[in-house]
Amino acid sequence: MNYQLIEIQGEQTNLACPYCQHVVLNWEEEQYVQPCEHTAFVAMDLGFEYIADQFERCLPHSVDDIHTHEMNVFEEITHAQVEQLFIYKMELGVADLYRYVGITLF
């Protein structure tokens, strides 16, 4: 898989899609996860907050298996079979845990 990892400073930074400029993470909204058509996933080291059906089919294991067997979320998303993926990584603000937002063209 071809992915680009982009590290974002600050755990509550709004994040806009580079393709359509839609704000995917909007901390001013109660429902801060606002996926657009390019959002592959929003995940944390603890599990997935959102995943597009098209992206889940590209993962080596299902989301249910990842959660049940407590697999490494970052490792799983970086082994997905997609051509180009931007992965935005930001701290959760808790004990070396991170949030990841994946953006791709499906």
N, C-alpha and C positions, 0 to 999 in steps of 0.2 A: 504494500500500500504506500502511496505517496501522500504524506501529510506534512504540514508545516505547523510547528508549535509556537504559539505567540503567548508570552507571559504578560499578564495584566497586573499592574500594581493596585492594591486596594480591593478589599473583599466586597464592597458595595458600589462598584463602578458600573454604570450603564454600558451596555454593549450593543452596537448597531451592526447589522448584517452588512458585509462589504459589497454585496451584490445589489440589494434593494434598499438599503439604508433603514430598514425597519428596526426598531429598538427591541432586540430579543430578550435582553435582561433590562428591566425597567424598575428600579428600586423605588420609584415614586408611586407605583401601583401596588395594591394589595396582592394581586396575582402577578408577581414580578416576572414570571416566565411567560413571555409573549412570543412563541415561535412564529417564524415566517416559513415560506415554502422551501427555503434553503437550510433551515435548521435540521440537522441530523439528530442531535441529542443535546440535552442539558443533563449533566451527571455530576456526582460527587464521588469521592473515594468510597462513600458509604452506599452508593446505588444511583439509579437513574431517577431524575425528576421528570424528564420528557424524553421520548425516543420516537422518531419517525418510523413507520412501518418499513419503508424502503431501506432504511439504515439497519434496522434490526435483522433483516434478511441477509445483510452483508457480514454480520458478526460471526465469529467462529462458534460461539455458544449463544443460546437464547438468553434473554434478560432473566427469565425465571431461573435458569441454571446458574447464571452469574450470581444472583442473589442467594439462592439456596446453598450453593457450594462456597460462598464468600470468596469468589475469585477477585483478582485485582482488576478493577474497572478500567484503569488507564491502560493496562496491558491489553485488555480485550478490545477497547476501542481503537487502539493503534494497530491491531491485527485485522481490522475489518477490510473487506475486499471492495474498496472504492478507489476511483482513479485519483481524485484530488480532494483533500480535506484540510480545512483550517481548524486547528484545535486551539481554543483560547483557554488558558490556564490561569486561575486566580486563587488566592488563599481564601479559605473559609474563615480564618481568624481563630481556629481551634487546632491545637496540637498537630501541626504538619498535615492537615487535611486540605484538599483542594477541590474546586469546582472546575468542570470542563464543559465548554460549549463547542460543539462541532458544527461547522458550516460547510456545505458542499452544494454542487449543482447536480441534482438527480437526473 
